[in-house]
Amino acid sequence: MRARLATAVLFAIACLAAGWLAGAATLTRAASFDDAVEPSQYLTEPLTHEDPEQEARLRALVDEMVAARLAGIPRPRYIPATDLAPPKGMILLNTDARRGEFPFSMALGGYMQLRWFEFARDATQWTNSANTTFPVNNINTFNINRFLLSFHGHVVDERLVYNFAFFGTTNVGIRSGVVPIGLLGWKFDEAATVGGGMTPVPGTREWIEATPWTVGIDRSMANTFFRPGFSPGVAAIGSLADKTLHYQAGVWNAIDGGTTGVLRRGTSMAWAGNTWWEPWGPFGLGASDMEHRDDPVIRLGTSGVTANTYANPIVGNNPEDTIVRLSDGTPLAAYEALGPLSRVDTFMYQLATVDAAWKYRGVGIFCEYYWRLLDDFRGTGTFNRSSIFDQGGMGYVSWCFVPRTYGPTPARAWSRGPTAPARNTAAGSTGI
């Protein structure tokens, strides 16, 4: 028994000795392997490109990636006017539907027209067609003649476009109302956008030109006398024949929507259309050649309006109101305007115009001629005439002698009718 125990102890001691020798050998081999491995070295200086072209390409690629990343971040940015189009305004938001975002865009635009108006009379009174005498007063005043704050873009679909604005004036005092105007429509393509809203009735060329882009300080006297105004309605707008033939056409509540709300009198509508042709290329913004073109361009147009109209006895003070007047300035709706004890209640309004414009090397010429027929008078009393035919014209000549900067603008307008002729000569300037 003791012999077996001694043998077991000796065997255990032998196993421990063999394990110690094996561990020592392993440590010796590991130490020799570590001695064979080259020590690690860390970069103390940045790597540089020895090829300048490769470095430039890498930098350009990084810049493109950064720009693409920033472009996807909504932020306000301003898109100014070009030689061919008005400014698109400040882009407030423009989502990307391809990335799963809700389709929506909005741009902010607008203008403010501050005017100093001084009128020095050379007569103290005047008498209208109804033999009513009115005083003539001197005027000296500062006013915000027009201001407009607009929002435009698309919603739900890029083809569902909108243009909404707040328009107002201080000509009638600071408590005057602000008028909402604009259009919501569906853009099928460049050939047709169909929609509805509160828009200008397109009866003359100068009328549908945007207000900030008039050649002179305001529209001509003749255009103000003949033109229709703003009204609720539906319209189609587009371009045909490779964008050389343009049109606006539709139907509106009346020639002026100031008193034609839901409770308006009657059910008759105003039908209007305007078309123009630019055969030598895009005519561009406005009638002045601010862009100083090297090649001439022309624009030829025509328009027409017909409407069974209710006479508006309210004389408007907004610069965009339309008051149908006789050629001596008497409102047609005035008591005894067409004879003793008479008052016009309804009448037929028909207007036709032609226009032409030309631009070349800083010189711009724009002219328009008007024909207006008023008939089918109905109301009280006996009228001294069954119809009234008026005609007139206007013309601008501008010379932008400093390209895109400044140029003088003389203007001439006139109208003739059965009561009295009227003439207007003006001079102004166009500049930025």
Buried (B, 14 or more C-beta within 10 A) or exposed (E): EEEEEEEEEEEEEEEEEEEEEEEEEEEEEEEEEEEEEEEEEEEEEEEEEEEEEEEEEEEEEEEEEEEEEEEEEEEEEEEEBEEEEBBBBBBBEBBEEEEEEEBBBBBBBBBEBEBEEEEEEEEEEEEBBBEEEEEEEEEEEEBBBBBBBBBBBBBEEEEBBBBBBBBBBBBEEEEBEEBEBBBEBEBEEEBBBBBBBBBBBBBBBBBBBEBBBBBBBBBBBBBBBBBBBBBBBBBBBBBBEEEBBBBBBBBBBBBBBBBBEEEBEEEBBBBBBBBBBBEBBEBBBBBBBBBBBEEEBBBBBBBBBBBBBBBBBEEBEBBBBBBBBBBBBBBBBBBBBBBEEBBBEBBBBBBBBBBBBBBBEBBBBBBBBBBBBBEBBEBEBEBEEEEBBBBBBBBBBBBBEEBEEBBBBBBBBBBBBEBBEBEBEBEBBBBE
